[in-house]
Amino acid sequence: MNLFFWQKKKNDNEPVKKKSKTREWVDAIVFAVVAATLIRTFLVEAYTIPTPSMEKTLLVGDFLFVSKISYGARIPNTPIAFPFAHHTMPIIGGKAYSEIVQWGYHRLPGLGHVERNDVVVFNYPPEYKIPRPVDKRENYIKRCVGIPGDTLEVKESVLFINNKEAYKAPHGEMEYVVETNGSEINPDDLNDAGITDYGAMGNNLYEMFLEPQHIPAIKEFGNIKSVVAAVRPKGTISEVLFPYDTNHFPWNVDNYGKIWIPKKGVTVKLDSINIKLYHDIIAVYEGNTLEQNGNKFIINGKETDSYTFKMDYYWMMGDNRHNSADSRFWGFVPEDHIVGKAWMVWLSLDYNANNLFKKIRWSRLFNLIH
């Protein structure tokens, strides 16, 4: 096999000419770029955690490897692109890809399928409004809490899947309101307890995002009066959530659903209420034309009262439920948006540390992600 395919093949009888140093470097660089691009596209890609939505399962400053082979690598929608750039050219800006050639959704066979509670990297669905090709939309990382065919509900901040209490990430955080006796909390005490995400609210109150094991630890501080979970009561609408119809879906982040997650091949009856849930699936993700007049629907020019899903869909949520912009805010994740499975933390940096040795979180290096 000729790995240096860009070179002209020589006749066996032709004398071999020694390459110049410049030519050797060019060959090595081209080979490295091609090999790295193939690995990044079809096997493993690096990813960085930019926000605290998955804390403390994943931390801001974690550097991950994302496995493309776990679910099968996607064939790129935009095969003509600048190497190692996602959607924007480094330094100079502008698009890092060309839309002259665009391919439809195809995925190579993988080791398995997306399973409930996998930590998944995917393309951000609402970016169709920009618009960008699917594979050039921003990468997000969340836990897949619902798979196709599941029924999901959040009751008093507790997640239920198919009417059973769902898996709780052991290091997932929850928002609490902490009240003191009037004296300030020592930041060093909080850091020693592993509490890093907090802020003063005034009137002796603090907002803190805590793991379950933090609760007894913080109650031992001498100046703590109360630690109360910040759960939004049912019926309280503090945010506009998917599907953006508070008259029929008066939900909040702690009391959400029930909602059914669409599954490929399943047919649903459409009406003027549930069309809010499925509009983007029909008209955007699955590429149909959709017109509505009351309870009458015209899809691809034909009147119908039902729709059969062409793809599977998933529901993604952060382990830090009150600090996560997830499916509760923008809905379902189509299967063609799935990038890969978060596999391993290969490096972790604490950007707030004041010396190089402490900046590296040594205990997190080469940890598998669960």
URJOTA-V683808 format. One record per run of one state. SS is the DSSP state (2 for helix, 1 for strand, 0 for the rest). FROM is the first residue (numbers start at 1). LEN is the number of residues. If there is no record, write none. Layout:
<<SS FROM LEN> <SS FROM LEN>>
//
This chain:
<<0 1 20> <2 21 22> <0 43 1> <1 44 5> <0 49 3> <2 52 3> <0 55 7> <1 62 6> <0 68 6> <1 74 1> <0 75 6> <1 81 1> <0 82 6> <1 88 1> <0 89 6> <1 95 1> <0 96 1> <1 97 1> <0 98 9> <1 107 1> <0 108 11> <1 119 5> <0 124 1> <2 125 5> <0 130 4> <2 134 3> <0 137 2> <1 139 8> <0 147 4> <1 151 5> <0 156 2> <1 158 4> <0 162 2> <1 164 2> <0 166 8> <1 174 7> <0 181 6> <2 187 6> <0 193 5> <1 198 5> <0 203 2> <1 205 6> <0 211 3> <2 214 6> <0 220 4> <1 224 6> <0 230 22> <1 252 1> <0 253 2> <1 255 6> <0 261 6> <1 267 3> <0 270 5> <2 275 11> <0 286 4> <1 290 4> <0 294 2> <1 296 4> <0 300 2> <1 302 3> <0 305 1> <1 306 3> <0 309 4> <1 313 5> <0 318 3> <2 321 3> <0 324 3> <2 327 4> <0 331 2> <1 333 2> <2 335 3> <1 338 12> <0 350 6> <2 356 4> <1 360 1> <0 361 1> <2 362 3> <0 365 2> <1 367 2> <0 369 2>>
//
